[in-house]
Amino acid sequence: MNAHPTTPPTNQRARRKDAMRNRAALIAAGAELFDATGPVPTLDDIARRAGVGVGTAYRHFPNKYVLAQAVLAETMETMLAAAERAARSDDAITGFFDFFAAVLEPQSSKRALATLLRWVPDSEPDARAVQSRVERCIDTLLQRGREQQTIRSDLTATDVGVLMSAMTHVIETFGGTHPRLWRRLLPVVVDGIRSDSPTPLTGAPLSTSDFLRQLSGQ
């Protein structure tokens, strides 16, 4: 007979579920506090907001920067999934409208993403990986729009990224008092990418590396 019985599987599963709930609560609390005050909250503050013990918080995340990376990754993955859905749209114009809305909507109510991109250490590799996947979504829409002759032919994926950054700036500047202003301006942006008698673009588009470098403030 085994003198040291193993922990029943049901107890192991219960502990794993508790750990997953605690981790999710910490990420949600971190996103909430980062939205409100930027990088000011400590991991202790986040633990209190999440309703978990400080020791539990440190078992999941050694410091607030690692937790911030988790917040950033979860937020970007959620946005990317929405962008990929938009890229499957049969109509390119509708796809672009949905793409912009899917990326901007979370930022209008949860503005931690732009903040985290600027100050989370080592976030750039993850940002580059997500950016690469986002660009594939954009390229899919651009190609479909050219085939449908509805999207201007001189537009590039990085041009779209710059337009997205401009709209993000609108949210950062005016979102506190006018949270839906970006919605008013979105049709202007989408109309600007249509192929109907566009004014030719001048100058070379940003390269992907230059775009990411400017976006991260380096």
Buried (B, 14 or more C-beta within 10 A) or exposed (E): EEEEEEEEEEEEEEEEEEEEEBBEBBBBBBBBBBBEEBBEBBBEBBBBBBEBEBEBBEEBBEEBBBBBBBBBBBBBEBBBEBBBBBBEBEBBBBBBBBBBBBBBBBBBEBBBBBBBBBBBEEBBEBBEEBBEBBBBBBBBBBEBBBEEEBBBEEBBBBBBBBBBBEBBEBBEEBBEEBEEBBEEEBEEBBEEBBBEEBEEEEEEBBEBEEBBEEBBEE
